[in-house]
Amino acid sequence: MAGPVVTISSNGSSDLLKPHANGVLNGMNGTWPKPTKISRSNSQSLQYPEQYLTKEEIVAVIASGCKAKENWRVGLENEKFGVQLETLEPITMDNLHDLLDGMASRFGHKRIMEDGIVVALEKDGQSCSLEPGGQLELSGAPLKDIHAVQRELDVHLEEVNTIAKELGLGFAGTGYEPKWPLQTKILWNKSGRYDALQKQITEYHGTGKPFLRTMLSTCTVQANVDFGSEQDMINKLRVGLSFQPIVTALFASSPFSEGKPSGYLSYRSFTWTQYDDQRTGMLPFVFDKDFGFEKYVEYTLNVPMASLCRNHQWYYVKRKHASFKDFMAGKLEGFEGERASMEDWLLHINQGYPEVRLKAGYLEMRGADCGPRPFLLALPAFWVGLLYDEQSLKGAMEIIRDWTNEERQMLRMEAPRLGLQVPFRGGLLKDVAQAVVKLAKEGLVRRGRNEEVFLAPVEEVANSGVTLAERMLELYYGKWGSKVDPIFDELKL
């Protein structure tokens, strides 16, 4: 049986969640296709397809995700780092398996098993799983409003912390592992798909930090939003991509790496700019006049494959530039003559990491660092206010009307380093952020559900121009005595 719904406020003693001198920071069912997560022990659905998959079928699957406005929902995904509280050393895979098993026993989650070990949990339309570096991820259910998202998050964190405390573990809300070098991190999560991904990365990129640190040392919070039509998807995707650098700045909480300042406010975001550019980025083709469902599908078909699952076994794709289109044509090296299925495509799109990802029925906003609990709720509030209100969405589209792809790329590259102080069009990114947050708040007010209260953390950041990361750096050079250890208490979830 699940635990009771509780509301847990921020740690009032945290220096990071007190009002800043330049502003005020107040404390604070529909269905979506879930990402297909298949393991060696439960992959029976991924058999050889009886019919050849076509591009038209994939386009139809995405188009079928259009929903009437009254059925629009919002979902939250967040990843978090665990530590052993006594030593602050990284959490181990054994710790994480014990945590998941304890949550299943105590709170009634369904166990997802692989090789006799619990690797994920499912309950009430949500899942709790492990990322490549052992990050614990909540993939929330699609819910009606931000209040429902808050209740879901509070219950999740209460359950996690109940079992974690018994195991001597704790979790922190920050976008990048602040203390430990890569070589001291836990081994890769050896579930089937991540094991294959590790082999693929190692073969083509070696053991270089840019690729490993992105998989092993980053944590994000994401918001999932619906669309009503192809044109509505286009509008929301264009606004989402254009404003991801603003979100990166507003939610920046990862200024440290290996125990010292990294030179960036969002080191998480910076590491993604160094990752495989065929899988990441700002998708400039989205702003072409002929963009729509079909053009996005064409993009996914040309993204290089990383892995696939056949007969209960995961395989990494050995040829660096082998595309899903090759697979559909029966020309994938090592699998010649074999054709792709729809399940294969659903797995494949999860191996691309653009700043906004179009899935089979919703948009995934991916530009924010994980942070303290109020910031986790501010992200879905921001996007709902901006994208679910017709007037606010129109205002957002007017702001970006004449932005160029070069400007969007510049913002993506500079926001992780400079935050809201990026020079832009004769002013600062801060000026645009203030206008955008205002639009989001007005949209939430018009929704009439009292959701605008959840925007308080990013309102404070936008108005003061001071990010959470900059406040962390100020404490690092002052009260914290050039140590990052206090982060695990200040930003505990």
N, C-alpha and C positions, 0 to 999 in steps of 0.2 A: 504494500500500500504506500502511495506517495505521501510525503510529509505535507504539513499544512502550508497554505500560501502565506508567506510572511513578507513584510516590507522591511528591508534592511537599509538604513541610511548610511552615508559615507562616514568614514572615520573622522569625527569632528576635530580630533587633535592633530590631524595631518597638516603640516605646513603647506603642502601643495594644494590643499582644497580650501584654504582660507582666502578671503577676498584679497585681490591684488590692489596695490596702491592706486593703479590707474583704472580700476573698474570694480564691479561687484560680482562675486560668484556665489550663488545660492546653492545650498545643499540640495541635493536632489535624490468562421472557419471554412477558410476554403481549403483547396488542395493544390499543391504544387508537385510536379515530378521531382522526386528526391534524386540527388546524384547517385548513380548506381555504384555501390561499393561491393565488389565481388571478391571473395577470397578463395583460396584453394579448396576449402571445405564446403563452400556454399555457392559455387559458380555453375550449378547445373543449368541455369537459364542461358548461359553463353555457349551454346552449341553451334555447330555449323549451320548457317542459315539455309532455309529451303529455297528461298528466292533471292535474286540479286537485289541489293539495295541501290536505290537511285537517288540522285540529288533532289528530284521533285518530291520524293517521299519525305526526305529530311525537311525540306521547306514546309511541307504540309504539317509536320509535327510541330514546328515552331509556331506556325500561323494558328494552329489549333489552341495555342496557349492564350490567345486574346480573350479577355474577360469583360463583361459588363462592369461599369464603374462600381455598382453596388456589391460586386464580388471581389473587388480589389482588397488585397491583404498586404501585410508587411511582415517580414521575418528578420531575425537577428542571427548572425553567426559570430562567434568569437573564440579566439585561441588564447591560451594562457600558459605561462611557464610555471613549473613546479620546482620547489627547492626542499631540501631536507632542513628543517628549521634550526636544528642544533648547530649545523656547520655551514649552512647556506650553500652546500654543494648541490650540483644538479640532481634532480630526481632521476631514478633509474627506471628501466622498463619493468622490473619486478615490482617496484613501488606502484607504477601505473596500473599494472594488471591487478594488483591487490586492491587498489582504489576502485577500479571498475567492478570488480567482483563484490566488494563491500557495498557499493551503491546498488547493485542488482539485488543482493540479499536483503538489504535494509529497506529499500524504497520501491521494489517491485519492477525494476527495469528488465526488459528482455535482453538476455546475453547474446551477442554475436560472437561466435567462437571460430577460432582458426588454430588447427593443430592442437586442439585441447585447451587453448588459452583464450580467455575473454579479451577481445580486442575492441569491442564497441558495445554500446547500449542503445536500445530503442524504447520509446514510451511516449504515448500521447502525441504522435506526429513529429516528435523531435528525436534527435540522435546525439550521442556523446561518443566521440571517437578520438583516435590518436593520429597526429600528423607525423611527418617523417622524423623530426627530432624529438618526438615525445611530447609535443605541445598538446594539451587537452582542449578539444574543440567541442563546443555546443553548436549544433545546427538546429536552430529553433523551428517550430511549426509556423505556418502562415497564420497570422492573427489579425483581429479586426482593428486594433489601435495600439498606441504605444503603452497605454495602461496595461493591456494584456501582455505585451512584451515584457514590461517591468515585472509583472507577477511571475511569468515564466523564468526570467533571469534570476529573480530572488530565490525561487524554489531550487533552481539548478545550483546556484552558489551555496545555498544552505546545505543541500545534500552533499556537494563536493567537500565543503569545509567540515561537515560532521565526520565523514570518514577520514579525511585528510588529517584532522587533528589527532585522531586515534593512531594514525600511522606516523605521526611526527612530521607531517608535510604541510606546506603552504603554497599559495599561488599568488602571483603578482601580475598586475595589469600594466605592461609596458610593451613597446613594439619590437624591442630587440634585447636579447640576452645581454645584460649590462656588465657582468662580472667575469664570466669564465671564457677562456679561449676555446676555439673549436676542438682542439685536441683533448680537452678535458670533458667535452660534452658526451652524453650517452651515445651508445651505438645507434645506428639507424634503427627505426621501427622496422622490423623484419617481416611485416605483413607482405603478402605477395606482391601487390602493386608497387609498394615503396622499395622493396628489394630489387625489383626490375628497374625502377627509376634510378636507384643508386648505381646499378651496373651501367645503365645507359649514360648517365652523367660522367661516371668515371672513365668510360671508354672514349667519349668524345671531348671531354673537358678536363680530364685528369682529376687531380685532387685539389685544384685551385680554389682558393677561398671564395671568389665571387659566386660560384655555383653552390658550394656546400653551405655557406653561411645563410643563403637565402632559404634553403630547405630546412636547415637545422636550427637556426637562431632567430627567426622572425615570428612575430605574432601580430595578427590583424583583427579588427572588428569589421564586419561587413553587414550591409543592409540589402535585403531582397525586396524588389518592388514589381508590381504587375503593370501591364499595358493593355489598352482596350482595342487597339487596331494596329496595322502596320505603320501608319503615319504617327500614331501615338508612341509606338516603340522608337521610331526614328527620332522624334523630338526629345524623348527622355534619354535616349542613348547619347545624342549630341550634347545635351545639357550635362549629363552625367560625366562624359569624358572631359568636357571643357572645365568643369568645376572640381575634378578630382585633385588637381594641385592645391586648390583652396582647402579642400578637406584634409589633404596631407598636412598643410600648415596648421589648420585649426586643431587637429588632433595629434600633432607631433608630440611624442612622449619617449623618444628613443635616442637621446644624445650621447649615449655611452657605448663603448665596445671594449672588452677585455679590461674593464676596471678603470677606464679613463675616457675623457671626452673624445669623441670620434671626429669632430669637425662638422658634424651634421646635427640638425634638430630631429630629423627622422632618418636615422641610419637604416631602419627597415626599408623605407621607400628608396633610399639611395641604392641599397643592395639589389633591389629589383631593376634599377636602371642598368645594372651591370650583368644581369642575367641574359639568357638566350633571347636576342631581340626578335627572333622569329615567333616567339611565344608570348611576348609581353608588349607593352606600349600603349600608345594613344590612338591607334587605328585610324589613320588619316582618311582612309577610303570611306569611312562613315559619313564624311561631310561632302562626298560626291553627290551630284544631283540625282544620279540613278540608284542611290543606295536604297536597300530594302532587305527583306528576309533572304531573298535569293543571293544577294551579294555577300551577306554575312556568311551564309552557308558555304559559298565558294571560298571564302577566306578560311573557314575551318577545314575544308578539304585539302587545302594547300599547306596547312601547318604540319610540320614534320611529326611523325608518330613517335611516341616514347615507349609504349608498351601495349600489350594486348593479352587477353586471357583466353586459353583454349584448353578444354578437357581438364578443368580444375587446376591448371598450371598457368602462372604468369610468365611472360617472355618479354625481354626488352628488344626493341627494334634495332638491328645492328647497323643499318645504313643510315648515315646521319641525316640525309635529306629525303628519306622515304616518306611520302605524304599519304594521307588517308585516301586521296584520289587513286594512288597506286594500289592500295589495298582493295578498293572497290573494283578496280580493273583486273584483279587477280595477279598483280605484278609485284607484290611485296616480297622482298628478298627473304628467303627462308620459308615463305608461305605461298610460293608460286601456285597459282591455280585456285587458291582459296579466296572466297569473297567475304566482304564485310557485312555485318548485320546492323540493325538499328541500335542494339545494345553496345556494339563496338563503338559506334559514333558517340553515344552518350558518355561512354568512358573516355573517348578521345578528347571531347571538348573540355573535360576536367583537367587535361594536361596542357592547356593553354592558359596564360595568366595575364590577359590585358587588364588595363585599369578599370574597365567595366566589361563584364562578360554577359553576353546574351545566352541564356539557357533555354531549354525546352519549356517555355511558359513564363519566364520572368527575367528580370535584369538584376545582376549582382554587382553592387557598388563596392569596390575593392581598395580604395585609396587611403584608408585610415589606419593609424597605429592602434593596437589595443591600449586601453588606458583604465583609469579608475572607473568604478561603477557608474557615476553620473555621465561620463563620456560615452560609455557603452550604449546608454539609452538616448543620448543626444544625437547619435548618428542616424538611427531610423527616423527620429523626429525631424531632423534636418531634411532628409530626402522625401518623406511623406509631405511635409509642408511645401516643399518646392515643386514636387512632381504630381501630387494628387489634387492640387487646386488649380483650376484652369487659368485663373488670373495670374497666379504666381509663376506657373510654367510659361505663360506668355511673356511675363516680365523677364524671366531668365533667358528665354530665347532672344529677346531684344538685346540683352546685355552682350550676348555672344555673336550677334548677327554678323559682324564684320571681322571677327577674330580669324586669324590665319592659322594654318597647321603649324607654321614655324613658331608662332607665338605660343600655341598650346604646348609644343615640345619644349620650348624655352622654360615655360612655367613648370613643366614636369621635372626638368633637370635642376632648376634653381630652388623650388619650394622646399625640398628636403634639406637644403643647406641654410637658406635664409628665412624660411618661414614666411610670415606676412610682410617681411621687409623687402621682398623682391621688387625691384623697380619695374613698373608696367604702365605704359601709355601715359607718361608724364606724372604718374603718381606712384603709389605702392599697391601691392596685392592686397594689403590691408583695406584699402578703400573699396575694392571690389567685394571683398569678403563681407564688409559691413552691409553693403547693399544686398548681397545674396542672403545673408542671415536674416535681414529684415524681411525679404520676400518670403522666406521659409516660415518665419513667425506669423506673418499676416495670413499665409495659407493655412496654418494650423488654427489660428483664431477663427477663420471662416468655416473650418470643419466643425467647430463648436463642441469639441470633446475635451477641452481643457488640457490639450497635449502640449501647448506652447511652453509649459513650465519645464519640460524636459530640455529645452534649448538653452537654459541658463548657462551651462558651462561654456558653450561655444559663443554665446553672446558676450560673455566676459572676455574671452580671448580676442574676439573680433574688435571689441571696443577699446581694449587696452593695447592691442597689438603685441601682447606678451604671451607666448605659448607656454604650455606646461613644460616643455623641454627646456626653455630658457629659465624658468623658475627652478627646475632641477639643477641646472648648471650654476645658478646663483647660490643654491644651498650647498652644492658640491664644493665650491671655492670658499664657502663660509662655514655654516653650522656643521656640515657633514665632514669637514676636515679632509677634503680631497679623497673621500672614500665613497663607494657606491653602495655599500652594504645597507644603508638606511632605506634604499628604494624598496627592499623586500617587506619593510614595515609600512612605509608611507603609501605604497601603492598596492597593498594587499587587497585581494578580492574576497 
